[in-house]
Amino acid sequence: IYYIIIISLSCFYQKQDFVNILNIITDHLVFNIFIIKNI
């Protein structure tokens, strides 16, 4: 799901903004993985 979002966002945002979005998404992924591991 996240990869699809990244691909779709890359079509609308410039490269610099896309990098920022990638950072936000990866942080979100790490946070989700952390929660899953805790559960």
N, CA, C, O and CB atoms as a CASP TS submission, in Angstrom:
PFRMAT TS
TARGET T0000
AUTHOR 0000-0000-0000
METHOD Language model
MODEL 1
PARENT N/A
ATOM      1  N   ILE     1       0.844  -1.201   0.000  1.00  0.00           N
ATOM      2  CA  ILE     1       0.000   0.000   0.000  1.00  0.00           C
ATOM      3  C   ILE     1       0.886   1.260   0.000  1.00  0.00           C
ATOM      4  O   ILE     1       0.615   2.207  -0.738  1.00  0.00           O
ATOM      5  CB  ILE     1      -0.958   0.001   1.239  1.00  0.00           C
ATOM      6  N   TYR     2       1.920   1.267   0.811  1.00  0.00           N
ATOM      7  CA  TYR     2       2.785   2.433   0.917  1.00  0.00           C
ATOM      8  C   TYR     2       3.523   2.694  -0.393  1.00  0.00           C
ATOM      9  O   TYR     2       3.732   3.843  -0.782  1.00  0.00           O
ATOM     10  CB  TYR     2       3.783   2.249   2.056  1.00  0.00           C
ATOM     11  N   TYR     3       3.918   1.606  -1.072  1.00  0.00           N
ATOM     12  CA  TYR     3       4.642   1.766  -2.326  1.00  0.00           C
ATOM     13  C   TYR     3       3.748   2.387  -3.390  1.00  0.00           C
ATOM     14  O   TYR     3       4.203   3.197  -4.196  1.00  0.00           O
ATOM     15  CB  TYR     3       5.184   0.419  -2.808  1.00  0.00           C
ATOM     16  N   ILE     4       2.481   2.007  -3.389  1.00  0.00           N
ATOM     17  CA  ILE     4       1.521   2.575  -4.331  1.00  0.00           C
ATOM     18  C   ILE     4       1.340   4.068  -4.053  1.00  0.00           C
ATOM     19  O   ILE     4       1.251   4.874  -4.979  1.00  0.00           O
ATOM     20  CB  ILE     4       0.163   1.835  -4.241  1.00  0.00           C
ATOM     21  N   ILE     5       1.286   4.421  -2.783  1.00  0.00           N
ATOM     22  CA  ILE     5       1.143   5.829  -2.400  1.00  0.00           C
ATOM     23  C   ILE     5       2.369   6.619  -2.849  1.00  0.00           C
ATOM     24  O   ILE     5       2.243   7.733  -3.359  1.00  0.00           O
ATOM     25  CB  ILE     5       0.943   5.966  -0.868  1.00  0.00           C
ATOM     26  N   ILE     6       3.554   6.041  -2.659  1.00  0.00           N
ATOM     27  CA  ILE     6       4.791   6.707  -3.060  1.00  0.00           C
ATOM     28  C   ILE     6       4.804   6.933  -4.570  1.00  0.00           C
ATOM     29  O   ILE     6       5.166   8.013  -5.037  1.00  0.00           O
ATOM     30  CB  ILE     6       6.020   5.878  -2.630  1.00  0.00           C
ATOM     31  N   ILE     7       4.415   5.930  -5.317  1.00  0.00           N
ATOM     32  CA  ILE     7       4.398   6.038  -6.772  1.00  0.00           C
ATOM     33  C   ILE     7       3.400   7.103  -7.219  1.00  0.00           C
ATOM     34  O   ILE     7       3.694   7.897  -8.113  1.00  0.00           O
ATOM     35  CB  ILE     7       4.052   4.682  -7.409  1.00  0.00           C
ATOM     36  N   SER     8       2.241   7.119  -6.607  1.00  0.00           N
ATOM     37  CA  SER     8       1.215   8.086  -6.983  1.00  0.00           C
ATOM     38  C   SER     8       1.641   9.507  -6.618  1.00  0.00           C
ATOM     39  O   SER     8       1.384  10.449  -7.368  1.00  0.00           O
ATOM     40  CB  SER     8      -0.116   7.742  -6.305  1.00  0.00           C
ATOM     41  N   LEU     9       2.288   9.657  -5.468  1.00  0.00           N
ATOM     42  CA  LEU     9       2.725  10.981  -5.039  1.00  0.00           C
ATOM     43  C   LEU     9       3.847  11.499  -5.934  1.00  0.00           C
ATOM     44  O   LEU     9       3.951  12.703  -6.166  1.00  0.00           O
ATOM     45  CB  LEU     9       3.187  10.944  -3.577  1.00  0.00           C
ATOM     46  N   SER    10       4.674  10.607  -6.430  1.00  0.00           N
ATOM     47  CA  SER    10       5.811  11.009  -7.254  1.00  0.00           C
ATOM     48  C   SER    10       5.345  11.654  -8.557  1.00  0.00           C
ATOM     49  O   SER    10       6.108  12.372  -9.204  1.00  0.00           O
ATOM     50  CB  SER    10       6.704   9.803  -7.554  1.00  0.00           C
ATOM     51  N   CYS    11       4.101  11.400  -8.939  1.00  0.00           N
ATOM     52  CA  CYS    11       3.566  11.960 -10.174  1.00  0.00           C
ATOM     53  C   CYS    11       3.112  13.407  -9.971  1.00  0.00           C
ATOM     54  O   CYS    11       2.966  14.149 -10.942  1.00  0.00           O
ATOM     55  CB  CYS    11       2.400  11.104 -10.682  1.00  0.00           C
ATOM     56  N   PHE    12       2.889  13.811  -8.731  1.00  0.00           N
ATOM     57  CA  PHE    12       2.309  15.124  -8.462  1.00  0.00           C
ATOM     58  C   PHE    12       3.292  16.097  -7.808  1.00  0.00           C
ATOM     59  O   PHE    12       3.107  17.312  -7.874  1.00  0.00           O
ATOM     60  CB  PHE    12       1.100  14.969  -7.582  1.00  0.00           C
ATOM     61  N   TYR    13       4.329  15.558  -7.180  1.00  0.00           N
ATOM     62  CA  TYR    13       5.239  16.430  -6.450  1.00  0.00           C
ATOM     63  C   TYR    13       6.604  16.489  -7.120  1.00  0.00           C
ATOM     64  O   TYR    13       7.012  15.561  -7.818  1.00  0.00           O
ATOM     65  CB  TYR    13       5.383  15.956  -5.012  1.00  0.00           C
ATOM     66  N   GLN    14       7.295  17.587  -6.897  1.00  0.00           N
ATOM     67  CA  GLN    14       8.649  17.705  -7.417  1.00  0.00           C
ATOM     68  C   GLN    14       9.586  16.814  -6.610  1.00  0.00           C
ATOM     69  O   GLN    14       9.198  16.261  -5.581  1.00  0.00           O
ATOM     70  CB  GLN    14       9.124  19.175  -7.381  1.00  0.00           C
ATOM     71  N   LYS    15      10.815  16.682  -7.082  1.00  0.00           N
ATOM     72  CA  LYS    15      11.748  15.746  -6.460  1.00  0.00           C
ATOM     73  C   LYS    15      12.042  16.111  -5.007  1.00  0.00           C
ATOM     74  O   LYS    15      12.096  15.233  -4.146  1.00  0.00           O
ATOM     75  CB  LYS    15      13.043  15.700  -7.251  1.00  0.00           C
ATOM     76  N   GLN    16      12.228  17.381  -4.737  1.00  0.00           N
ATOM     77  CA  GLN    16      12.554  17.789  -3.365  1.00  0.00           C
ATOM     78  C   GLN    16      11.400  17.479  -2.424  1.00  0.00           C
ATOM     79  O   GLN    16      11.602  16.952  -1.330  1.00  0.00           O
ATOM     80  CB  GLN    16      12.891  19.289  -3.310  1.00  0.00           C
ATOM     81  N   ASP    17      10.197  17.808  -2.858  1.00  0.00           N
ATOM     82  CA  ASP    17       9.022  17.518  -2.037  1.00  0.00           C
ATOM     83  C   ASP    17       8.852  16.014  -1.896  1.00  0.00           C
ATOM     84  O   ASP    17       8.443  15.518  -0.846  1.00  0.00           O
ATOM     85  CB  ASP    17       7.752  18.151  -2.648  1.00  0.00           C
ATOM     86  N   PHE    18       9.171  15.295  -2.968  1.00  0.00           N
ATOM     87  CA  PHE    18       9.023  13.843  -2.956  1.00  0.00           C
ATOM     88  C   PHE    18       9.957  13.217  -1.924  1.00  0.00           C
ATOM     89  O   PHE    18       9.591  12.253  -1.252  1.00  0.00           O
ATOM     90  CB  PHE    18       9.304  13.260  -4.351  1.00  0.00           C
ATOM     91  N   VAL    19      11.146  13.760  -1.801  1.00  0.00           N
ATOM     92  CA  VAL    19      12.097  13.252  -0.808  1.00  0.00           C
ATOM     93  C   VAL    19      11.555  13.474   0.600  1.00  0.00           C
ATOM     94  O   VAL    19      11.666  12.601   1.461  1.00  0.00           O
ATOM     95  CB  VAL    19      13.475  13.938  -0.966  1.00  0.00           C
ATOM     96  N   ASN    20      10.972  14.639   0.825  1.00  0.00           N
ATOM     97  CA  ASN    20      10.393  14.931   2.138  1.00  0.00           C
ATOM     98  C   ASN    20       9.246  13.983   2.446  1.00  0.00           C
ATOM     99  O   ASN    20       9.092  13.520   3.577  1.00  0.00           O
ATOM    100  CB  ASN    20       9.907  16.383   2.202  1.00  0.00           C
ATOM    101  N   ILE    21       8.445  13.701   1.427  1.00  0.00           N
ATOM    102  CA  ILE    21       7.324  12.779   1.606  1.00  0.00           C
ATOM    103  C   ILE    21       7.843  11.380   1.907  1.00  0.00           C
ATOM    104  O   ILE    21       7.288  10.671   2.746  1.00  0.00           O
ATOM    105  CB  ILE    21       6.422  12.761   0.353  1.00  0.00           C
ATOM    106  N   LEU    22       8.909  10.986   1.219  1.00  0.00           N
ATOM    107  CA  LEU    22       9.507   9.667   1.464  1.00  0.00           C
ATOM    108  C   LEU    22       9.968   9.573   2.911  1.00  0.00           C
ATOM    109  O   LEU    22       9.764   8.551   3.567  1.00  0.00           O
ATOM    110  CB  LEU    22      10.696   9.407   0.498  1.00  0.00           C
ATOM    111  N   ASN    23      10.584  10.627   3.403  1.00  0.00           N
ATOM    112  CA  ASN    23      11.057  10.637   4.788  1.00  0.00           C
ATOM    113  C   ASN    23       9.893  10.493   5.757  1.00  0.00           C
ATOM    114  O   ASN    23       9.986   9.764   6.745  1.00  0.00           O
ATOM    115  CB  ASN    23      11.834  11.926   5.085  1.00  0.00           C
ATOM    116  N   ILE    24       8.813  11.181   5.476  1.00  0.00           N
ATOM    117  CA  ILE    24       7.633  11.110   6.344  1.00  0.00           C
ATOM    118  C   ILE    24       7.029   9.710   6.310  1.00  0.00           C
ATOM    119  O   ILE    24       6.663   9.152   7.344  1.00  0.00           O
ATOM    120  CB  ILE    24       6.581  12.155   5.919  1.00  0.00           C
ATOM    121  N   ILE    25       6.931   9.152   5.101  1.00  0.00           N
ATOM    122  CA  ILE    25       6.331   7.823   4.960  1.00  0.00           C
ATOM    123  C   ILE    25       7.202   6.762   5.625  1.00  0.00           C
ATOM    124  O   ILE    25       6.686   5.867   6.294  1.00  0.00           O
ATOM    125  CB  ILE    25       6.122   7.480   3.474  1.00  0.00           C
ATOM    126  N   THR    26       8.514   6.855   5.447  1.00  0.00           N
ATOM    127  CA  THR    26       9.408   5.869   6.051  1.00  0.00           C
ATOM    128  C   THR    26       9.360   5.966   7.570  1.00  0.00           C
ATOM    129  O   THR    26       9.414   4.949   8.261  1.00  0.00           O
ATOM    130  CB  THR    26      10.849   6.065   5.551  1.00  0.00           C
ATOM    131  N   ASP    27       9.258   7.188   8.092  1.00  0.00           N
ATOM    132  CA  ASP    27       9.119   7.364   9.542  1.00  0.00           C
ATOM    133  C   ASP    27       7.818   6.730  10.014  1.00  0.00           C
ATOM    134  O   ASP    27       7.765   6.116  11.079  1.00  0.00           O
ATOM    135  CB  ASP    27       9.159   8.868   9.925  1.00  0.00           C
ATOM    136  N   HIS    28       6.785   6.882   9.223  1.00  0.00           N
ATOM    137  CA  HIS    28       5.484   6.305   9.557  1.00  0.00           C
ATOM    138  C   HIS    28       5.567   4.784   9.523  1.00  0.00           C
ATOM    139  O   HIS    28       4.979   4.107  10.365  1.00  0.00           O
ATOM    140  CB  HIS    28       4.392   6.810   8.583  1.00  0.00           C
ATOM    141  N   LEU    29       6.295   4.253   8.553  1.00  0.00           N
ATOM    142  CA  LEU    29       6.456   2.802   8.438  1.00  0.00           C
ATOM    143  C   LEU    29       7.208   2.256   9.642  1.00  0.00           C
ATOM    144  O   LEU    29       6.823   1.234  10.210  1.00  0.00           O
ATOM    145  CB  LEU    29       7.195   2.437   7.138  1.00  0.00           C
ATOM    146  N   VAL    30       8.274   2.935  10.028  1.00  0.00           N
ATOM    147  CA  VAL    30       9.066   2.501  11.177  1.00  0.00           C
ATOM    148  C   VAL    30       8.206   2.518  12.434  1.00  0.00           C
ATOM    149  O   VAL    30       8.301   1.623  13.274  1.00  0.00           O
ATOM    150  CB  VAL    30      10.311   3.401  11.359  1.00  0.00           C
ATOM    151  N   PHE    31       7.371   3.536  12.557  1.00  0.00           N
ATOM    152  CA  PHE    31       6.488   3.666  13.711  1.00  0.00           C
ATOM    153  C   PHE    31       5.483   2.517  13.740  1.00  0.00           C
ATOM    154  O   PHE    31       5.206   1.954  14.799  1.00  0.00           O
ATOM    155  CB  PHE    31       5.754   5.023  13.685  1.00  0.00           C
ATOM    156  N   ASN    32       4.937   2.170  12.569  1.00  0.00           N
ATOM    157  CA  ASN    32       3.979   1.074  12.483  1.00  0.00           C
ATOM    158  C   ASN    32       4.641  -0.257  12.818  1.00  0.00           C
ATOM    159  O   ASN    32       4.066  -1.078  13.532  1.00  0.00           O
ATOM    160  CB  ASN    32       3.358   1.018  11.086  1.00  0.00           C
ATOM    161  N   ILE    33       5.841  -0.468  12.307  1.00  0.00           N
ATOM    162  CA  ILE    33       6.570  -1.707  12.583  1.00  0.00           C
ATOM    163  C   ILE    33       6.860  -1.811  14.079  1.00  0.00           C
ATOM    164  O   ILE    33       6.775  -2.895  14.657  1.00  0.00           O
ATOM    165  CB  ILE    33       7.892  -1.766  11.764  1.00  0.00           C
ATOM    166  N   PHE    34       7.200  -0.694  14.699  1.00  0.00           N
ATOM    167  CA  PHE    34       7.496  -0.659  16.125  1.00  0.00           C
ATOM    168  C   PHE    34       6.262  -1.056  16.929  1.00  0.00           C
ATOM    169  O   PHE    34       6.362  -1.806  17.900  1.00  0.00           O
ATOM    170  CB  PHE    34       7.984   0.740  16.543  1.00  0.00           C
ATOM    171  N   ILE    35       5.109  -0.557  16.523  1.00  0.00           N
ATOM    172  CA  ILE    35       3.859  -0.888  17.211  1.00  0.00           C
ATOM    173  C   ILE    35       3.534  -2.369  17.033  1.00  0.00           C
ATOM    174  O   ILE    35       3.140  -3.047  17.982  1.00  0.00           O
ATOM    175  CB  ILE    35       2.697  -0.015  16.681  1.00  0.00           C
ATOM    176  N   ILE    36       3.704  -2.859  15.814  1.00  0.00           N
ATOM    177  CA  ILE    36       3.408  -4.269  15.537  1.00  0.00           C
ATOM    178  C   ILE    36       4.304  -5.174  16.381  1.00  0.00           C
ATOM    179  O   ILE    36       3.846  -6.188  16.907  1.00  0.00           O
ATOM    180  CB  ILE    36       3.594  -4.581  14.031  1.00  0.00           C
ATOM    181  N   LYS    37       5.565  -4.813  16.508  1.00  0.00           N
ATOM    182  CA  LYS    37       6.495  -5.616  17.305  1.00  0.00           C
ATOM    183  C   LYS    37       6.105  -5.588  18.780  1.00  0.00           C
ATOM    184  O   LYS    37       6.226  -6.593  19.480  1.00  0.00           O
ATOM    185  CB  LYS    37       7.937  -5.107  17.128  1.00  0.00           C
ATOM    186  N   ASN    38       5.643  -4.449  19.240  1.00  0.00           N
ATOM    187  CA  ASN    38       5.233  -4.338  20.639  1.00  0.00           C
ATOM    188  C   ASN    38       3.995  -5.177  20.913  1.00  0.00           C
ATOM    189  O   ASN    38       3.866  -5.772  21.982  1.00  0.00           O
ATOM    190  CB  ASN    38       4.967  -2.877  21.004  1.00  0.00           C
ATOM    191  N   ILE    39       3.088  -5.224  19.949  1.00  0.00           N
ATOM    192  CA  ILE    39       1.875  -6.023  20.119  1.00  0.00           C
ATOM    193  C   ILE    39       2.256  -7.501  20.072  1.00  0.00           C
ATOM    194  O   ILE    39       1.388  -8.366  20.195  1.00  0.00           O
ATOM    195  CB  ILE    39       0.812  -5.681  19.020  1.00  0.00           C
TER
END
